[in-house]
Amino acid sequence: METLRVSGTSRPNAIAGAIAALLRSQGQVEMQAIGPAAVNQAVKALAIARGYLTGDQLDLVAQPEFVKLETPQEERTAVKFSVRAIPATPAVPA
């Protein structure tokens, strides 16, 4: 599974395009974000990606979880989003 690393300066539209492309081709993708700004960008990207997938009759499901990332210098906590494509459900008229 492909892993996208999201930072606080990542562009949500660019991340959303990558998410949509990977969901179309592989059906799943993982995102990792460290820090509140990065998590904010990741969540915005998920919302935008839903719009990108509507023409393909796809939607997405994201499961967030905390994970520990170990680097030689320190251990960091990240939010990992496991994202998978699902068939879009038709909108019910009001």
C-alpha positions in Angstrom: 0.0 0.0 0.0 1.3 3.5 -0.9 2.0 5.8 2.0 1.6 9.6 1.5 3.4 11.8 4.1 1.6 15.0 4.8 3.2 18.1 6.3 1.7 21.3 7.6 2.8 23.1 4.4 1.4 20.4 2.0 -1.2 21.7 -0.5 -4.5 19.9 0.1 -5.5 20.0 -3.6 -2.3 18.2 -4.5 -2.7 15.6 -1.8 -6.3 15.1 -2.8 -5.3 14.5 -6.4 -2.8 11.8 -5.3 -5.4 10.2 -3.0 -8.0 10.1 -5.8 -5.5 8.6 -8.3 -4.3 5.9 -5.9 -7.8 5.0 -4.9 -8.8 4.7 -8.5 -5.7 2.5 -9.3 -5.1 0.6 -6.1 -8.3 1.0 -4.1 -6.4 2.0 -1.0 -3.8 4.4 0.3 -2.3 5.4 3.7 -1.5 8.9 4.9 0.7 9.9 7.8 0.7 13.3 9.4 2.7 14.6 12.4 1.4 17.7 14.2 -1.8 19.6 14.2 -1.1 21.5 11.0 -0.3 18.4 9.1 -3.5 16.6 10.4 -5.5 19.6 9.3 -4.1 19.5 5.8 -4.7 15.7 5.6 -8.4 16.1 6.6 -8.9 18.9 4.1 -7.3 16.7 1.4 -9.7 13.8 2.2 -12.7 16.1 1.9 -11.5 17.5 -1.5 -10.6 13.9 -2.7 -14.3 12.9 -2.2 -15.3 15.5 -4.7 -12.7 14.3 -7.2 -14.0 10.7 -7.0 -17.7 11.5 -7.6 -17.4 11.3 -11.4 -16.1 7.7 -11.0 -19.0 6.7 -8.7 -16.6 6.2 -5.9 -16.4 7.5 -2.3 -13.8 6.9 0.4 -13.7 5.7 3.9 -10.8 6.8 6.2 -9.9 5.2 9.5 -7.5 7.3 11.7 -5.2 5.9 14.3 -2.2 7.0 16.3 1.1 5.3 15.4 4.6 5.6 16.8 7.3 6.5 14.2 10.8 5.8 15.3 13.7 7.8 14.0 17.3 7.5 15.1 17.0 10.6 17.2 13.5 10.2 18.7 10.1 8.6 18.8 7.2 10.6 17.3 3.5 10.1 17.4 1.7 10.5 14.1 -1.9 10.1 12.9 -2.2 7.5 10.2 -5.2 7.5 7.9 -6.0 4.2 6.3 -8.1 5.2 3.3 -10.0 2.9 0.9 -12.4 3.4 -2.0 -16.0 2.3 -1.8 -18.8 2.5 -4.3 -20.7 5.8 -4.0 -24.2 5.6 -2.7 -26.8 7.6 -4.7 -28.0 10.7 -3.1 -31.5 10.5 -1.7 -33.7 13.4 -2.8 -35.1 15.5 0.0 
